[in-house]
């Protein structure tokens, strides 16, 4: 049997990184919701092959708590399909629940080495 690491070594990996600053008064509830509901929802689409949720340690003085959600895909085309099929409803769900409680930015990256 071929290992997952060996298979991933031959694939072009794409990283969809979202950095989110969430208001301090809701960040614990948000974190639980992300872990138990939202990230599993994203993974159920079948487009993402791996994920990481990280907390940024060197906070700036702008308040809130900052996290990075890293979602890995095999190809850029997978990301484009996800954007068309699922992103609008996922964004609406997130935004309705945490409207005016967060700011975020996203970056699409090509993974050069692991």
NORHU-V645471 format. One record per residue. N is the residue number from 1. SS is DSSP state (helix for helix, strand for strand, loop for the rest). Layout:
BEGIN
n=N ss=SS
n=N ss=SS
END
This chain:
BEGIN
n=1 ss=loop
n=2 ss=loop
n=3 ss=loop
n=4 ss=helix
n=5 ss=helix
n=6 ss=helix
n=7 ss=helix
n=8 ss=helix
n=9 ss=helix
n=10 ss=loop
n=11 ss=loop
n=12 ss=loop
n=13 ss=strand
n=14 ss=strand
n=15 ss=strand
n=16 ss=strand
n=17 ss=strand
n=18 ss=strand
n=19 ss=strand
n=20 ss=strand
n=21 ss=strand
n=22 ss=strand
n=23 ss=loop
n=24 ss=loop
n=25 ss=loop
n=26 ss=loop
n=27 ss=helix
n=28 ss=helix
n=29 ss=helix
n=30 ss=helix
n=31 ss=helix
n=32 ss=helix
n=33 ss=helix
n=34 ss=helix
n=35 ss=helix
n=36 ss=helix
n=37 ss=helix
n=38 ss=helix
n=39 ss=helix
n=40 ss=helix
n=41 ss=helix
n=42 ss=helix
n=43 ss=helix
n=44 ss=loop
n=45 ss=loop
n=46 ss=loop
n=47 ss=loop
n=48 ss=loop
n=49 ss=loop
n=50 ss=strand
n=51 ss=strand
n=52 ss=strand
n=53 ss=strand
n=54 ss=strand
n=55 ss=strand
n=56 ss=loop
n=57 ss=loop
n=58 ss=loop
n=59 ss=loop
n=60 ss=loop
n=61 ss=loop
n=62 ss=loop
n=63 ss=loop
n=64 ss=loop
n=65 ss=strand
n=66 ss=strand
n=67 ss=strand
n=68 ss=strand
n=69 ss=strand
n=70 ss=strand
n=71 ss=strand
n=72 ss=strand
n=73 ss=strand
n=74 ss=loop
n=75 ss=loop
n=76 ss=helix
n=77 ss=helix
n=78 ss=helix
n=79 ss=helix
n=80 ss=helix
n=81 ss=helix
n=82 ss=helix
n=83 ss=helix
n=84 ss=helix
n=85 ss=helix
n=86 ss=helix
n=87 ss=helix
n=88 ss=helix
n=89 ss=helix
n=90 ss=helix
n=91 ss=helix
n=92 ss=helix
n=93 ss=helix
n=94 ss=helix
n=95 ss=helix
n=96 ss=helix
n=97 ss=helix
n=98 ss=helix
n=99 ss=loop
n=100 ss=loop
n=101 ss=loop
n=102 ss=strand
n=103 ss=strand
n=104 ss=strand
n=105 ss=strand
n=106 ss=strand
n=107 ss=strand
n=108 ss=strand
n=109 ss=strand
n=110 ss=strand
n=111 ss=strand
n=112 ss=loop
n=113 ss=loop
n=114 ss=loop
END
